[in-house]
Amino acid sequence: VLKLGGFQESSTSGSKWLHLTTIFLAGLLWGIHPINVESVAWVVERKNVLNGIFTLNCVLFYLGYLLKKNIRLERGGYYGDYIFSVLFLLLALMTKPVSVVIPVILMVLDWYPLGRLGKFGFKQIFTEKIPYFLLSALIAILTVLLASGQSILVPLDTYPLFNRCISSGAALFDYCLLMLYPIEIVAMYLIPNPLPVSFYVKTAVVAFFSLLCFCLYSRKPWLTATWLCFLLPILPTLHFFINGAHSICSHFAYLPSIAPSFAAAAIITQAYKKSISAQYRWSRMLITVVVASLFLFYVSITEKLLGSWKNPETLWTRVINLRPVGRAYYYRADYYMTVGKYLEASEDLLISIRMANSAGYPDVFNLHALRADALNKIGQYKEAVDEFTAAIRDYPHPTYFYHRGRAFESLGLMEDAASDFRSAGEETGPIIKRSRD
C-alpha cells in the first residue's frame, strides 16, 4: 500500500523503519485488542477468524496485482494475483456474507491511499471490480432470499425504519467507544424498548462525525478513508437488517477494527517522528510511556475477558455482574441444569421470571416450567407444583400436566396426580423450551 500510494521516501532507511513500525503497531493493536476476544475465544465465531484470513488475503493479492501491474511485468504476468484475489473473495463470502462490501472497500483503497481513482477515473476502476461485484451481488441475493424464506429478518412493521436508524447510529457509537475504551465488554447487549434518549444523542454524534469526515475528504482523506473502511464492513450487521434483539456484538467489529488500528498506529509513529525532528527527548519518552501503558492496559483487559469464556457459567456471570438482563440468568440456569446444579438453576430462573414479567415477555411460561423442573429434581415438590400451575395457566401443554402429576404423586396427592396424568395423555417427554402453536 505504501509503495502503491506514492510514498516517495520509501527508499530511505528512516522511512522504512517508520513504515515497518506502523505496520507492527497496527497488527499488535488489532491482535491484542479486547474487542476481538469474542471472535477468537468463542468457537461459534471461528468463522469470523476464517473470514478474516480470506478477506485479508483478498486485499493482499489485490495489492500484489496492482504492484506488479505498476512495475510493468511481462504482459499478463500480474493476472495470477488478480485471480487469487477474486477466489479469496469467494471463500470469504462463503464463510460470512458480510464480505459483500469488500469490492467497495477496494475502491476506497483505490481512492486513498493508492490514489488510483484520480489517476485512472471511476469507470476504469469500477470495470476492474466487476467480478468482485458480481460475486457479492450473487451472495447478497441468496442471503436475502434465504433469510426471507426462513423468516429470519424482523419485518418493518415490527421494528420500524426510524427505530432501526436510531439503534444503528447508537451501535456505531458504542463500537467506537469500545475500541477506544474497552471496559465492561460483555457477550450480550440487548436493544432497550423503548429506545432511551441516549440512543438519539449517540446517533446525532455519529451523524455529525460522518458528515465531518465526508466534508474533509479532500483535506483529510486518511480520516474519510478510515471511517469508510470501518463503516462499510460493519454496515451489514447493523439494525437496518435486524435479525435479533442484540444492540451490538463485539465480534462484528473484528474486521472493521483493522482500519482504526492502522490509523491509530500511523498517528503514533508520525507523532514520534515529529518529536525526533523537534529534538525534544521528553516528548519521545512521553509517547513511548503512553503507548506502552495503552498496550499493557489492553493486554490486561484481554486476559481478563479470556477468563470469562472458560464456560457458560463464567460467561453469563460476567454479563450478570456488569449488565444484568433476564436472558443472562436464563442462559446461566440452562448451564446449571446441564451440570446438575438444580438449586442454582431455580434461583436464576426465579430472577429471570421476575425480569420477564417486568418486561412483558410473552413466553414466560417456559421459565415457569423450567424452574418447576429444577425444583422437582431437588425435591421441592410443592414449589414445583406452583410453578407448573403458573405455566399451565398461560400454556396448558400436556408435558406440563405430566410433570406436575409426578410432583403431586411425590406429595402423596394421588387424585390430583391421576387427574394430571389423564390431561397429559401419552405425553411423558422432558421439559424443554417451547413455542406457542
Beta strands, then each sheet from edge to edge (+ up, - down):
strand 1: 189-190
strand 2: 246-248
sheet 1: 1+ 2-
end
